[in-house]
Amino acid sequence: MSPHRRFFVELAYLDESGSDKDSEILVIGALIVPEEKFTEMEVLVGAVVEELIPRDKQESFERFHAYELYNGHGVFSDLPETSRFDAISKLLGIVSTGVGGLSLPFIYSAINKKALEKSLFHSAKPTDVAFSVCTLGIERWLEQNCPDRYLCLVIFDDSDDRVLKKDMQTSFRTLRQKLGPPMWSANKLWRMHDAMYFGSSKDSAGLQIADLCAYFVRRKIAGQTDPRDFFSLIANQVTCAAIEPEWSQYPAIFVDKLNAPL
């Protein structure tokens, strides 16, 4: 190999929306960020912080959380709705293909939790199912759109739930097995790094935007309306990980897609 040849990396930031008991729909989605767009994305998120958060509170500001920002909770409780909604528009605009947008794909999997509970797979965890389908969707998208890319790093929003993290790691390892003796097993995730990572959304602009995308994709699927139709800002970048044959075999479990499937 030439010493001047470089490897290209895609960063896949994953987050979920709808894991609470009151939500019928669970969405796990991945924001795909090419390495050359990473710094620009971080700068754009920082610019929104500078504009929205009062100067005396900027140093202590930790993160944009979709639910809190949309509903005016937590650190955003004293901010007017207009300012909060402007911030959401600008953050989602980073994903879009519009002026100032970085054209970042968002791949999602959505599960009808009640339908899953009533199915033959009622013992399966919705997060496990959605995560597995989402990662397979990332692999399919990379195969179709990034033939010259050599590596994708999966980063999931960290959680204090040790069981959830273990389940995610087990699912990932099932799909992306180690290459080595004694089995030298074939993989379904050929373009993935050999380990997935958990990152704090407080430290990651990518995870914060992934959280916003997952939140508004879930709201759109659930039929919840927004004053500014925030989903429309990212609609062209959103793709359903409709992995076959499961998608066609279990239509009650996998929620109808918003756009053309992979």
CYANA upper distance limits for C-alpha pairs under 8 A (distance plus 0.5 A):
  1 MET  CA      5 ARG  CA      7.74
  7 PHE  CA    149 ARG  CA      7.81
  7 PHE  CA    150 TYR  CA      6.59
  7 PHE  CA    151 LEU  CA      8.09
  8 PHE  CA     35 GLU  CA      7.83
  8 PHE  CA    148 ASP  CA      8.35
  8 PHE  CA    149 ARG  CA      5.75
  8 PHE  CA    150 TYR  CA      6.18
  8 PHE  CA    151 LEU  CA      7.03
  9 VAL  CA     34 PRO  CA      6.85
  9 VAL  CA     35 GLU  CA      6.22
  9 VAL  CA    149 ARG  CA      6.96
  9 VAL  CA    150 TYR  CA      6.93
  9 VAL  CA    151 LEU  CA      5.46
  9 VAL  CA    152 CYS  CA      6.11
  9 VAL  CA    153 LEU  CA      7.83
 10 GLU  CA     32 ILE  CA      7.07
 10 GLU  CA     33 VAL  CA      6.25
 10 GLU  CA     34 PRO  CA      5.02
 10 GLU  CA     35 GLU  CA      6.37
 10 GLU  CA    149 ARG  CA      7.93
 10 GLU  CA    151 LEU  CA      6.81
 10 GLU  CA    152 CYS  CA      5.09
 10 GLU  CA    153 LEU  CA      6.86
 11 LEU  CA     31 LEU  CA      8.41
 11 LEU  CA     32 ILE  CA      6.21
 11 LEU  CA     33 VAL  CA      5.49
 11 LEU  CA     34 PRO  CA      6.58
 11 LEU  CA     35 GLU  CA      7.25
 11 LEU  CA    152 CYS  CA      6.24
 11 LEU  CA    153 LEU  CA      5.57
 11 LEU  CA    154 VAL  CA      6.95
 11 LEU  CA    155 ILE  CA      7.97
 12 ALA  CA     30 ALA  CA      6.19
 12 ALA  CA     31 LEU  CA      6.03
 12 ALA  CA     32 ILE  CA      5.15
 12 ALA  CA     33 VAL  CA      6.87
 12 ALA  CA    152 CYS  CA      7.26
 12 ALA  CA    153 LEU  CA      6.43
 12 ALA  CA    154 VAL  CA      5.39
 12 ALA  CA    155 ILE  CA      6.50
 13 TYR  CA     30 ALA  CA      5.70
 13 TYR  CA     31 LEU  CA      5.56
 13 TYR  CA     32 ILE  CA      7.06
 13 TYR  CA     33 VAL  CA      8.33
 13 TYR  CA    154 VAL  CA      6.85
 13 TYR  CA    155 ILE  CA      5.48
 13 TYR  CA    156 PHE  CA      6.48
 13 TYR  CA    157 ASP  CA      8.14
 13 TYR  CA    206 GLY  CA      6.42
 13 TYR  CA    207 LEU  CA      5.97
 13 TYR  CA    210 ALA  CA      6.78
 14 LEU  CA     28 ILE  CA      7.38
 14 LEU  CA     29 GLY  CA      6.01
 14 LEU  CA     30 ALA  CA      4.80
 14 LEU  CA     31 LEU  CA      6.97
 14 LEU  CA    154 VAL  CA      7.86
 14 LEU  CA    155 ILE  CA      6.53
 14 LEU  CA    156 PHE  CA      5.14
 14 LEU  CA    157 ASP  CA      6.82
 14 LEU  CA    207 LEU  CA      7.15
 14 LEU  CA    210 ALA  CA      6.73
 14 LEU  CA    211 ASP  CA      8.38
 15 ASP  CA     28 ILE  CA      6.22
 15 ASP  CA     29 GLY  CA      6.31
 15 ASP  CA     30 ALA  CA      7.24
 15 ASP  CA    156 PHE  CA      6.56
 15 ASP  CA    157 ASP  CA      6.07
 15 ASP  CA    207 LEU  CA      7.26
 15 ASP  CA    210 ALA  CA      6.36
 15 ASP  CA    211 ASP  CA      5.95
 15 ASP  CA    214 ALA  CA      7.28
 16 GLU  CA     26 LEU  CA      7.72
 16 GLU  CA     27 VAL  CA      5.98
 16 GLU  CA     28 ILE  CA      4.77
 16 GLU  CA     29 GLY  CA      6.90
 16 GLU  CA    211 ASP  CA      7.24
 16 GLU  CA    214 ALA  CA      6.58
 16 GLU  CA    215 TYR  CA      8.18
 17 SER  CA     26 LEU  CA      6.38
 17 SER  CA     27 VAL  CA      5.72
 17 SER  CA     28 ILE  CA      7.04
 17 SER  CA    211 ASP  CA      7.86
 17 SER  CA    214 ALA  CA      6.19
 17 SER  CA    215 TYR  CA      5.89
 17 SER  CA    218 ARG  CA      7.18
 18 GLY  CA     22 ASP  CA      8.46
 18 GLY  CA     23 SER  CA      5.71
 18 GLY  CA     24 GLU  CA      7.79
 18 GLY  CA     25 ILE  CA      6.37
 18 GLY  CA     26 LEU  CA      4.97
 18 GLY  CA     27 VAL  CA      6.84
 18 GLY  CA    215 TYR  CA      8.41
 18 GLY  CA    218 ARG  CA      7.77
 19 SER  CA     23 SER  CA      7.36
 19 SER  CA     26 LEU  CA      6.34
 19 SER  CA    127 THR  CA      8.08
 24 GLU  CA    112 ASN  CA      6.53
 24 GLU  CA    113 LYS  CA      6.09
 24 GLU  CA    114 LYS  CA      6.93
 25 ILE  CA    110 ALA  CA      7.15
 25 ILE  CA    111 ILE  CA      6.22
 25 ILE  CA    112 ASN  CA      5.45
 25 ILE  CA    113 LYS  CA      6.52
 25 ILE  CA    218 ARG  CA      7.31
 25 ILE  CA    221 ILE  CA      8.40
 25 ILE  CA    222 ALA  CA      7.36
 26 LEU  CA    110 ALA  CA      6.03
 26 LEU  CA    111 ILE  CA      5.69
 26 LEU  CA    112 ASN  CA      7.15
 26 LEU  CA    113 LYS  CA      7.32
 26 LEU  CA    126 PRO  CA      7.64
 26 LEU  CA    127 THR  CA      7.94
 26 LEU  CA    130 ALA  CA      8.18
 26 LEU  CA    218 ARG  CA      7.61
 27 VAL  CA    108 TYR  CA      7.20
 27 VAL  CA    109 SER  CA      6.21
 27 VAL  CA    110 ALA  CA      4.89
 27 VAL  CA    111 ILE  CA      7.02
 27 VAL  CA    130 ALA  CA      7.45
 27 VAL  CA    214 ALA  CA      6.74
 27 VAL  CA    215 TYR  CA      8.45
 27 VAL  CA    217 VAL  CA      8.12
 27 VAL  CA    218 ARG  CA      6.45
 28 ILE  CA    108 TYR  CA      6.18
 28 ILE  CA    109 SER  CA      6.00
 28 ILE  CA    110 ALA  CA      7.08
 28 ILE  CA    127 THR  CA      7.99
 28 ILE  CA    130 ALA  CA      6.40
 28 ILE  CA    131 PHE  CA      6.66
 28 ILE  CA    134 CYS  CA      7.25
 28 ILE  CA    214 ALA  CA      7.06
 29 GLY  CA    106 PHE  CA      7.05
 29 GLY  CA    107 ILE  CA      5.92
 29 GLY  CA    108 TYR  CA      4.42
 29 GLY  CA    109 SER  CA      6.73
 29 GLY  CA    134 CYS  CA      7.00
 29 GLY  CA    210 ALA  CA      7.48
 29 GLY  CA    213 CYS  CA      8.17
 29 GLY  CA    214 ALA  CA      6.21
 30 ALA  CA    106 PHE  CA      5.93
 30 ALA  CA    107 ILE  CA      5.64
 30 ALA  CA    108 TYR  CA      6.73
 30 ALA  CA    134 CYS  CA      7.79
 30 ALA  CA    138 ILE  CA      8.02
 30 ALA  CA    210 ALA  CA      6.90
 31 LEU  CA    104 LEU  CA      7.27
 31 LEU  CA    105 PRO  CA      6.48
 31 LEU  CA    106 PHE  CA      5.07
 31 LEU  CA    107 ILE  CA      7.18
 31 LEU  CA    206 GLY  CA      7.72
 31 LEU  CA    207 LEU  CA      8.50
 31 LEU  CA    209 ILE  CA      8.15
 31 LEU  CA    210 ALA  CA      5.92
 32 ILE  CA    104 LEU  CA      6.44
 32 ILE  CA    105 PRO  CA      5.93
 32 ILE  CA    106 PHE  CA      6.76
 32 ILE  CA    107 ILE  CA      8.35
 33 VAL  CA     37 LYS  CA      6.97
 33 VAL  CA     38 PHE  CA      6.87
 33 VAL  CA    104 LEU  CA      6.63
 33 VAL  CA    105 PRO  CA      8.21
 33 VAL  CA    206 GLY  CA      8.32
 34 PRO  CA     38 PHE  CA      7.09
 37 LYS  CA     41 MET  CA      6.69
 37 LYS  CA    102 LEU  CA      7.75
 38 PHE  CA     42 GLU  CA      6.87
 39 THR  CA     43 VAL  CA      6.73
 40 GLU  CA     44 LEU  CA      6.68
 41 MET  CA     45 VAL  CA      6.82
 41 MET  CA     94 ILE  CA      7.53
 41 MET  CA    102 LEU  CA      8.06
 41 MET  CA    205 ALA  CA      7.84
 41 MET  CA    206 GLY  CA      8.17
 42 GLU  CA     46 GLY  CA      6.68
 42 GLU  CA    205 ALA  CA      6.12
 42 GLU  CA    206 GLY  CA      8.11
 43 VAL  CA     47 ALA  CA      6.71
 44 LEU  CA     48 VAL  CA      7.12
 44 LEU  CA     91 LEU  CA      8.42
 44 LEU  CA     94 ILE  CA      7.79
 45 VAL  CA     49 VAL  CA      7.03
 45 VAL  CA     91 LEU  CA      7.07
 45 VAL  CA    205 ALA  CA      7.00
 46 GLY  CA     50 GLU  CA      6.76
 47 ALA  CA     51 GLU  CA      6.77
 48 VAL  CA     52 LEU  CA      6.47
 48 VAL  CA     87 ALA  CA      6.84
 48 VAL  CA     90 LYS  CA      7.68
 48 VAL  CA     91 LEU  CA      7.79
 49 VAL  CA     53 ILE  CA      6.05
 49 VAL  CA     58 GLN  CA      7.71
 50 GLU  CA     54 PRO  CA      8.09
 50 GLU  CA     55 ARG  CA      7.79
 50 GLU  CA     58 GLN  CA      7.56
 52 LEU  CA     83 SER  CA      7.38
 52 LEU  CA     84 ARG  CA      8.14
 52 LEU  CA     87 ALA  CA      7.40
 53 ILE  CA     57 LYS  CA      6.96
 53 ILE  CA     58 GLN  CA      6.34
 53 ILE  CA     61 PHE  CA      8.28
 54 PRO  CA     58 GLN  CA      6.76
 55 ARG  CA     59 GLU  CA      8.37
 57 LYS  CA     61 PHE  CA      6.67
 62 GLU  CA    202 LYS  CA      5.67
 62 GLU  CA    203 ASP  CA      8.15
 63 ARG  CA    201 SER  CA      7.27
 63 ARG  CA    202 LYS  CA      5.46
 63 ARG  CA    203 ASP  CA      8.18
 63 ARG  CA    208 GLN  CA      7.43
 64 PHE  CA     68 GLU  CA      8.36
 64 PHE  CA     69 LEU  CA      7.19
 64 PHE  CA    208 GLN  CA      6.36
 65 HIS  CA     69 LEU  CA      6.43
 65 HIS  CA    208 GLN  CA      7.07
 65 HIS  CA    211 ASP  CA      7.43
 65 HIS  CA    212 LEU  CA      7.69
 66 ALA  CA     70 TYR  CA      6.45
 66 ALA  CA    208 GLN  CA      8.40
 66 ALA  CA    211 ASP  CA      6.70
 66 ALA  CA    212 LEU  CA      5.41
 66 ALA  CA    215 TYR  CA      6.97
 67 TYR  CA     71 ASN  CA      6.53
 67 TYR  CA     73 HIS  CA      8.25
 67 TYR  CA    215 TYR  CA      7.97
 68 GLU  CA     72 GLY  CA      5.96
 68 GLU  CA     73 HIS  CA      4.99
 68 GLU  CA     74 GLY  CA      6.59
 68 GLU  CA     75 VAL  CA      8.33
 68 GLU  CA     76 PHE  CA      7.25
 69 LEU  CA     73 HIS  CA      7.12
 69 LEU  CA     76 PHE  CA      6.51
 69 LEU  CA     84 ARG  CA      6.67
 69 LEU  CA     85 PHE  CA      8.50
 69 LEU  CA     88 ILE  CA      8.14
 70 TYR  CA     84 ARG  CA      7.26
 70 TYR  CA     85 PHE  CA      7.43
 70 TYR  CA     88 ILE  CA      8.14
 72 GLY  CA     76 PHE  CA      5.56
 72 GLY  CA     77 SER  CA      5.06
 72 GLY  CA     78 ASP  CA      7.95
 72 GLY  CA     79 LEU  CA      7.53
 72 GLY  CA     80 PRO  CA      8.46
 72 GLY  CA     81 GLU  CA      7.70
 72 GLY  CA     84 ARG  CA      7.99
 73 HIS  CA     77 SER  CA      5.10
 76 PHE  CA     84 ARG  CA      8.11
 79 LEU  CA     83 SER  CA      7.13
 79 LEU  CA     84 ARG  CA      7.18
 80 PRO  CA     84 ARG  CA      6.94
 81 GLU  CA     85 PHE  CA      6.46
 82 THR  CA     86 ASP  CA      6.54
 83 SER  CA     87 ALA  CA      6.76
 84 ARG  CA     88 ILE  CA      6.86
 85 PHE  CA     89 SER  CA      6.71
 86 ASP  CA     90 LYS  CA      6.78
 87 ALA  CA     91 LEU  CA      6.61
 88 ILE  CA     92 LEU  CA      6.56
 88 ILE  CA    230 PHE  CA      8.28
 89 SER  CA     93 GLY  CA      6.33
 89 SER  CA    230 PHE  CA      7.27
 89 SER  CA    233 LEU  CA      7.93
 90 LYS  CA     94 ILE  CA      7.11
 91 LEU  CA     95 VAL  CA      8.04
 91 LEU  CA    209 ILE  CA      7.35
 92 LEU  CA     96 SER  CA      7.31
 92 LEU  CA    209 ILE  CA      7.68
 92 LEU  CA    212 LEU  CA      7.91
 92 LEU  CA    213 CYS  CA      7.78
 92 LEU  CA    230 PHE  CA      8.26
 92 LEU  CA    233 LEU  CA      6.89
 92 LEU  CA    234 ILE  CA      7.02
 93 GLY  CA     97 THR  CA      8.39
 93 GLY  CA     98 GLY  CA      7.59
 93 GLY  CA    100 GLY  CA      7.70
 93 GLY  CA    101 GLY  CA      6.02
 93 GLY  CA    233 LEU  CA      6.84
 93 GLY  CA    234 ILE  CA      7.83
 94 ILE  CA    100 GLY  CA      7.09
 94 ILE  CA    101 GLY  CA      4.82
 94 ILE  CA    102 LEU  CA      6.08
 94 ILE  CA    103 SER  CA      7.89
 94 ILE  CA    104 LEU  CA      8.26
 95 VAL  CA    101 GLY  CA      6.17
 95 VAL  CA    102 LEU  CA      6.16
 95 VAL  CA    103 SER  CA      5.81
 95 VAL  CA    104 LEU  CA      5.33
 95 VAL  CA    105 PRO  CA      7.77
 95 VAL  CA    234 ILE  CA      6.83
 95 VAL  CA    237 GLN  CA      7.77
 96 SER  CA    101 GLY  CA      5.36
 96 SER  CA    102 LEU  CA      6.80
 96 SER  CA    103 SER  CA      5.43
 96 SER  CA    104 LEU  CA      7.17
 96 SER  CA    233 LEU  CA      6.83
 96 SER  CA    234 ILE  CA      5.85
 96 SER  CA    236 ASN  CA      7.87
 96 SER  CA    237 GLN  CA      7.05
 97 THR  CA    101 GLY  CA      5.58
 97 THR  CA    102 LEU  CA      6.80
 97 THR  CA    103 SER  CA      5.08
 97 THR  CA    104 LEU  CA      8.47
 97 THR  CA    236 ASN  CA      8.43
 97 THR  CA    237 GLN  CA      8.41
 98 GLY  CA    103 SER  CA      8.40
103 SER  CA    237 GLN  CA      7.50
104 LEU  CA    237 GLN  CA      7.06
105 PRO  CA    237 GLN  CA      5.34
105 PRO  CA    238 VAL  CA      6.71
105 PRO  CA    239 THR  CA      8.09
106 PHE  CA    210 ALA  CA      8.38
106 PHE  CA    213 CYS  CA      8.01
106 PHE  CA    237 GLN  CA      6.36
106 PHE  CA    238 VAL  CA      5.33
106 PHE  CA    239 THR  CA      6.78
107 ILE  CA    134 CYS  CA      7.27
107 ILE  CA    137 GLY  CA      7.16
107 ILE  CA    138 ILE  CA      7.01
107 ILE  CA    238 VAL  CA      6.49
107 ILE  CA    239 THR  CA      5.48
107 ILE  CA    240 CYS  CA      6.39
107 ILE  CA    241 ALA  CA      6.76
108 TYR  CA    134 CYS  CA      6.17
108 TYR  CA    137 GLY  CA      8.14
108 TYR  CA    214 ALA  CA      8.16
108 TYR  CA    238 VAL  CA      7.94
108 TYR  CA    239 THR  CA      6.89
108 TYR  CA    240 CYS  CA      5.69
108 TYR  CA    241 ALA  CA      6.23
109 SER  CA    130 ALA  CA      5.85
109 SER  CA    131 PHE  CA      7.86
109 SER  CA    133 VAL  CA      6.68
109 SER  CA    134 CYS  CA      5.67
109 SER  CA    240 CYS  CA      6.57
109 SER  CA    241 ALA  CA      6.01
109 SER  CA    242 ALA  CA      7.99
109 SER  CA    254 PHE  CA      8.22
110 ALA  CA    130 ALA  CA      6.80
110 ALA  CA    218 ARG  CA      8.23
110 ALA  CA    254 PHE  CA      6.51
110 ALA  CA    255 VAL  CA      5.99
111 ILE  CA    116 LEU  CA      8.13
111 ILE  CA    126 PRO  CA      7.04
111 ILE  CA    129 VAL  CA      8.32
111 ILE  CA    130 ALA  CA      6.81
111 ILE  CA    253 ILE  CA      6.20
111 ILE  CA    254 PHE  CA      5.47
111 ILE  CA    255 VAL  CA      6.17
112 ASN  CA    116 LEU  CA      6.77
112 ASN  CA    252 ALA  CA      7.73
112 ASN  CA    253 ILE  CA      5.65
112 ASN  CA    254 PHE  CA      6.73
112 ASN  CA    255 VAL  CA      6.52
113 LYS  CA    117 GLU  CA      6.75
113 LYS  CA    126 PRO  CA      6.78
113 LYS  CA    253 ILE  CA      7.81
114 LYS  CA    118 LYS  CA      6.95
115 ALA  CA    119 SER  CA      6.76
115 ALA  CA    252 ALA  CA      6.49
115 ALA  CA    253 ILE  CA      5.86
116 LEU  CA    120 LEU  CA      8.42
116 LEU  CA    121 PHE  CA      6.93
116 LEU  CA    122 HIS  CA      6.04
116 LEU  CA    124 ALA  CA      8.30
116 LEU  CA    126 PRO  CA      7.91
116 LEU  CA    252 ALA  CA      8.34
116 LEU  CA    253 ILE  CA      5.93
117 GLU  CA    121 PHE  CA      7.63
117 GLU  CA    122 HIS  CA      4.70
117 GLU  CA    123 SER  CA      7.81
118 LYS  CA    122 HIS  CA      6.44
124 ALA  CA    128 ASP  CA      7.77
124 ALA  CA    129 VAL  CA      7.65
125 LYS  CA    129 VAL  CA      6.89
126 PRO  CA    130 ALA  CA      6.52
127 THR  CA    131 PHE  CA      6.36
128 ASP  CA    132 SER  CA      6.65
128 ASP  CA    167 ASP  CA      7.11
128 ASP  CA    168 MET  CA      6.94
128 ASP  CA    171 SER  CA      7.35
129 VAL  CA    133 VAL  CA      6.80
130 ALA  CA    134 CYS  CA      6.47
131 PHE  CA    135 THR  CA      6.66
131 PHE  CA    168 MET  CA      7.71
131 PHE  CA    171 SER  CA      8.32
132 SER  CA    136 LEU  CA      6.81
132 SER  CA    171 SER  CA      6.87
132 SER  CA    172 PHE  CA      7.68
132 SER  CA    175 LEU  CA      8.33
133 VAL  CA    137 GLY  CA      6.61
133 VAL  CA    241 ALA  CA      6.94
133 VAL  CA    242 ALA  CA      8.25
133 VAL  CA    243 ILE  CA      7.17
134 CYS  CA    138 ILE  CA      6.77
134 CYS  CA    241 ALA  CA      6.33
135 THR  CA    139 GLU  CA      6.84
135 THR  CA    189 LEU  CA      8.37
136 LEU  CA    140 ARG  CA      6.74
136 LEU  CA    188 LYS  CA      7.85
136 LEU  CA    189 LEU  CA      7.44
136 LEU  CA    241 ALA  CA      7.87
136 LEU  CA    243 ILE  CA      7.76
137 GLY  CA    141 TRP  CA      6.58
137 GLY  CA    240 CYS  CA      8.19
137 GLY  CA    241 ALA  CA      4.96
137 GLY  CA    242 ALA  CA      7.77
137 GLY  CA    243 ILE  CA      7.25
137 GLY  CA    262 LEU  CA      7.33
138 ILE  CA    142 LEU  CA      6.61
138 ILE  CA    241 ALA  CA      8.16
139 GLU  CA    143 GLU  CA      6.68
139 GLU  CA    188 LYS  CA      8.49
139 GLU  CA    189 LEU  CA      6.44
139 GLU  CA    190 TRP  CA      7.99
139 GLU  CA    191 ARG  CA      7.08
139 GLU  CA    192 MET  CA      8.15
140 ARG  CA    144 GLN  CA      6.78
140 ARG  CA    262 LEU  CA      7.31
141 TRP  CA    145 ASN  CA      6.39
141 TRP  CA    146 CYS  CA      8.17
141 TRP  CA    262 LEU  CA      7.32
142 LEU  CA    146 CYS  CA      5.41
142 LEU  CA    147 PRO  CA      7.42
142 LEU  CA    149 ARG  CA      8.28
142 LEU  CA    191 ARG  CA      8.11
143 GLU  CA    147 PRO  CA      6.23
150 TYR  CA    191 ARG  CA      6.91
151 LEU  CA    191 ARG  CA      5.75
151 LEU  CA    192 MET  CA      6.26
151 LEU  CA    193 HIS  CA      6.65
152 CYS  CA    191 ARG  CA      6.35
152 CYS  CA    192 MET  CA      5.23
152 CYS  CA    193 HIS  CA      6.28
153 LEU  CA    192 MET  CA      6.58
153 LEU  CA    193 HIS  CA      5.80
153 LEU  CA    195 ALA  CA      8.48
153 LEU  CA    196 MET  CA      7.37
153 LEU  CA    197 TYR  CA      8.47
154 VAL  CA    192 MET  CA      7.74
154 VAL  CA    193 HIS  CA      7.79
154 VAL  CA    195 ALA  CA      8.29
154 VAL  CA    196 MET  CA      5.58
154 VAL  CA    197 TYR  CA      6.75
155 ILE  CA    196 MET  CA      6.56
155 ILE  CA    197 TYR  CA      5.28
155 ILE  CA    198 PHE  CA      5.95
155 ILE  CA    199 GLY  CA      6.82
156 PHE  CA    196 MET  CA      8.14
156 PHE  CA    197 TYR  CA      6.75
156 PHE  CA    198 PHE  CA      5.34
156 PHE  CA    199 GLY  CA      6.71
156 PHE  CA    207 LEU  CA      8.13
157 ASP  CA    198 PHE  CA      6.20
157 ASP  CA    199 GLY  CA      5.87
157 ASP  CA    200 SER  CA      6.46
157 ASP  CA    201 SER  CA      6.55
157 ASP  CA    207 LEU  CA      6.81
158 ASP  CA    165 LYS  CA      8.43
158 ASP  CA    198 PHE  CA      5.32
158 ASP  CA    199 GLY  CA      5.60
158 ASP  CA    200 SER  CA      5.77
158 ASP  CA    201 SER  CA      7.76
159 SER  CA    164 LEU  CA      8.29
159 SER  CA    165 LYS  CA      7.58
161 ASP  CA    165 LYS  CA      6.95
162 ARG  CA    166 LYS  CA      6.61
163 VAL  CA    167 ASP  CA      6.61
164 LEU  CA    168 MET  CA      6.72
165 LYS  CA    169 GLN  CA      6.69
166 LYS  CA    170 THR  CA      6.56
167 ASP  CA    171 SER  CA      6.64
168 MET  CA    172 PHE  CA      6.59
169 GLN  CA    173 ARG  CA      6.52
169 GLN  CA    196 MET  CA      7.61
170 THR  CA    174 THR  CA      6.62
171 SER  CA    175 LEU  CA      6.95
172 PHE  CA    176 ARG  CA      6.28
172 PHE  CA    196 MET  CA      7.76
173 ARG  CA    177 GLN  CA      5.71
173 ARG  CA    178 LYS  CA      8.23
173 ARG  CA    195 ALA  CA      8.36
175 LEU  CA    187 ASN  CA      6.67
175 LEU  CA    188 LYS  CA      5.92
175 LEU  CA    189 LEU  CA      6.63
176 ARG  CA    187 ASN  CA      5.87
176 ARG  CA    188 LYS  CA      6.74
176 ARG  CA    189 LEU  CA      5.74
176 ARG  CA    190 TRP  CA      7.83
176 ARG  CA    192 MET  CA      7.88
176 ARG  CA    194 ASP  CA      7.41
177 GLN  CA    185 SER  CA      7.23
177 GLN  CA    186 ALA  CA      8.01
177 GLN  CA    187 ASN  CA      6.53
177 GLN  CA    194 ASP  CA      8.18
178 LYS  CA    184 TRP  CA      8.14
178 LYS  CA    185 SER  CA      7.99
178 LYS  CA    194 ASP  CA      7.27
179 LEU  CA    184 TRP  CA      5.73
179 LEU  CA    185 SER  CA      6.94
179 LEU  CA    186 ALA  CA      8.43
180 GLY  CA    184 TRP  CA      5.31
180 GLY  CA    185 SER  CA      8.18
199 GLY  CA    203 ASP  CA      8.08
199 GLY  CA    204 SER  CA      7.71
199 GLY  CA    207 LEU  CA      8.46
200 SER  CA    204 SER  CA      6.93
200 SER  CA    207 LEU  CA      8.37
201 SER  CA    205 ALA  CA      7.60
201 SER  CA    206 GLY  CA      8.44
201 SER  CA    207 LEU  CA      5.76
201 SER  CA    208 GLN  CA      6.27
202 LYS  CA    208 GLN  CA      8.37
204 SER  CA    208 GLN  CA      6.99
205 ALA  CA    209 ILE  CA      6.85
206 GLY  CA    210 ALA  CA      6.64
207 LEU  CA    211 ASP  CA      6.58
208 GLN  CA    212 LEU  CA      6.97
209 ILE  CA    213 CYS  CA      6.72
210 ALA  CA    214 ALA  CA      6.59
211 ASP  CA    215 TYR  CA      6.59
212 LEU  CA    216 PHE  CA      6.85
213 CYS  CA    217 VAL  CA      6.53
213 CYS  CA    234 ILE  CA      8.23
214 ALA  CA    218 ARG  CA      6.58
215 TYR  CA    219 ARG  CA      6.80
216 PHE  CA    220 LYS  CA      6.55
216 PHE  CA    230 PHE  CA      7.40
216 PHE  CA    231 PHE  CA      6.21
217 VAL  CA    221 ILE  CA      6.72
217 VAL  CA    231 PHE  CA      6.98
218 ARG  CA    222 ALA  CA      6.54
219 ARG  CA    223 GLY  CA      6.72
219 ARG  CA    224 GLN  CA      5.56
219 ARG  CA    225 THR  CA      7.81
220 LYS  CA    224 GLN  CA      6.28
220 LYS  CA    225 THR  CA      7.55
220 LYS  CA    231 PHE  CA      7.28
221 ILE  CA    255 VAL  CA      8.32
221 ILE  CA    256 ASP  CA      8.39
221 ILE  CA    258 LEU  CA      7.97
225 THR  CA    229 ASP  CA      7.33
226 ASP  CA    230 PHE  CA      7.15
229 ASP  CA    233 LEU  CA      8.21
230 PHE  CA    234 ILE  CA      8.13
231 PHE  CA    235 ALA  CA      6.37
232 SER  CA    236 ASN  CA      8.35
234 ILE  CA    238 VAL  CA      6.91
235 ALA  CA    259 ASN  CA      8.46
238 VAL  CA    258 LEU  CA      8.38
238 VAL  CA    259 ASN  CA      7.50
239 THR  CA    257 LYS  CA      8.49
239 THR  CA    258 LEU  CA      7.92
239 THR  CA    259 ASN  CA      6.33
239 THR  CA    260 ALA  CA      7.05
239 THR  CA    261 PRO  CA      6.63
239 THR  CA    262 LEU  CA      7.50
240 CYS  CA    257 LYS  CA      6.14
240 CYS  CA    258 LEU  CA      7.37
240 CYS  CA    259 ASN  CA      7.02
240 CYS  CA    260 ALA  CA      7.42
240 CYS  CA    261 PRO  CA      5.47
240 CYS  CA    262 LEU  CA      7.03
241 ALA  CA    261 PRO  CA      6.52
241 ALA  CA    262 LEU  CA      6.16
242 ALA  CA    247 TRP  CA      6.07
242 ALA  CA    257 LYS  CA      8.09
242 ALA  CA    261 PRO  CA      5.68
242 ALA  CA    262 LEU  CA      6.39
243 ILE  CA    247 TRP  CA      6.14
243 ILE  CA    262 LEU  CA      7.56
244 GLU  CA    248 SER  CA      7.02
245 PRO  CA    249 GLN  CA      6.59
246 GLU  CA    250 TYR  CA      6.40
247 TRP  CA    251 PRO  CA      6.52
247 TRP  CA    254 PHE  CA      6.92
250 TYR  CA    254 PHE  CA      7.14
251 PRO  CA    255 VAL  CA      7.69
251 PRO  CA    256 ASP  CA      8.38
257 LYS  CA    261 PRO  CA      7.38
